[in-house]
Amino acid sequence: MDAVALRKTYPGGRGRPPVRALDGLSFAVPTGTVFALLGPNGAGKSTTTKILATLSRADSGTAHVAGTDVARHPERVRRAIGYVAQKPVTDPMDTGRENLVLAGRLQGLGARDARARAAELLDRFSLTDAADRLVTTYSGGMARKLDVAMGLVHRPQVLFLDEPTTGLDPEARAEMWAEIERMTAVECMTILLTTHYLEEADRLAANVAIVDEGRVVVAGTPDALKDELRGDGIVVELAPGAPDDGASLAGRVADAVRASGVRDVRVEGRTLRARADAGAVALPAVLAGLDAAGLPVASATLARPSLDDVYLRHTGRSLAAAQAGGRSAAGDHAGAAAEEVAA
Ligand SMILES: Nc1ncnc2c1ncn2[C@@H]1O[C@H](COP(=O)(O)OP(=O)(O)OP(=O)(O)O)[C@@H](O)[C@H]1O
């Protein structure tokens, strides 16, 4: 599966400016592996997934799924893929089993085969005990597992999972992760996953592409991306006593730690992030510099590089900050054009 130079602009609607969702996005996914598109809300992950799943068309660029060009032969692609959207597709007033049997019938299975496939999937997702209860009574984790099962009824070669664990509690998330790992390990399925959880990408994906403002800023294996960052990460939270006067606080903090030998210094609000070859040596010097400058510290941590550091390095801000702030052009979708469905 690959995407090459995908571009997509949504019309703004109601006097709003158009939104450039994809700005030349490219990546390649080896068959039988999990690939994660990682980025904050509005980065363009869902738009990419919809184009690859033939639910939307790119303005330009090409994409292949299961060896087929998505724009030229969308019907062939649809037969080869399962698509699990962010929003549930199940009918809450039907049982889990009824939902799966109906999905099987819609995919062309006979009644007996649809029932057998439903039972198999219910068992696989540990939903057999709840199979004959209405979906409206399911927990968030159970409902999400049923969504994924719905995408698997026709045994797709390629599965798209759009934020499969958003909103799930840690236990349900761990169960979902185990199932995703099983799908690639045992069934050799190719999975494109979108997430804004760094830990999820790190744990599941053989390869990760960090997406920001409609393009891939960096891609590689999680380990290779982390190895690019030499040394340790230092994070210092300033105490509330430190005046938060934006740019001038950032400047004072940067000046205060200049002599400590740290690099890649960034200040967001009251949080200082920096890197050092030997963090244990640099951290006391950082704290001494802040103390001398009259900047009180609330906490300080030292950590091996994480995907968050990779994100910060390549986008200039932490994923948490990007998630909180959204992207500059992103608004809510109100007044925007309704999602179109490619013919
Ligand atoms: N149908 C639409 N009409 C107008 N703008 C849209 C539409 N769908 C998405 N957008 C805009 O395109 C940009 C990319 O959105 P997209 O949903 O692809 O991002 P995302 O990374 O998947 O974010 P999320 O995690 O919120 O789903 C955003 O600015 C979004 O507001």
The ligand as a Gaussian input file, in Angstrom:
#p B3LYP/6-31G(d) Opt

LIG

0 1
 N      -15.601000      17.329000       5.241000
 C      -14.806000      18.323000       5.566000
 N      -15.072000      19.593000       5.203000
 C      -14.244000      20.610000       5.519000
 N      -13.083000      20.457000       6.201000
 C      -12.747000      19.221000       6.594000
 C      -13.587000      18.081000       6.307000
 N      -12.987000      16.974000       6.829000
 C      -11.839000      17.399000       7.402000
 N      -11.698000      18.737000       7.269000
 C      -10.556000      19.560000       7.729000
 O       -9.378000      19.019000       7.128000
 C       -8.294000      19.001000       8.067000
 C       -7.797000      17.585000       8.235000
 O       -8.811000      16.830000       8.882000
 P       -8.698000      15.265000       9.206000
 O      -10.008000      14.837000       9.799000
 O       -8.195000      14.542000       8.034000
 O       -7.567000      15.267000      10.330000
 P       -7.216000      14.147000      11.385000
 O       -5.728000      14.186000      11.509000
 O       -7.817000      12.856000      11.032000
 O       -7.880000      14.696000      12.709000
 P       -8.860000      13.911000      13.720000
 O       -7.944000      13.215000      14.647000
 O       -9.609000      15.046000      14.360000
 O       -9.750000      13.031000      12.911000
 C       -8.828000      19.638000       9.326000
 O       -8.498000      21.007000       9.285000
 C      -10.318000      19.454000       9.232000
 O      -11.001000      20.463000       9.941000

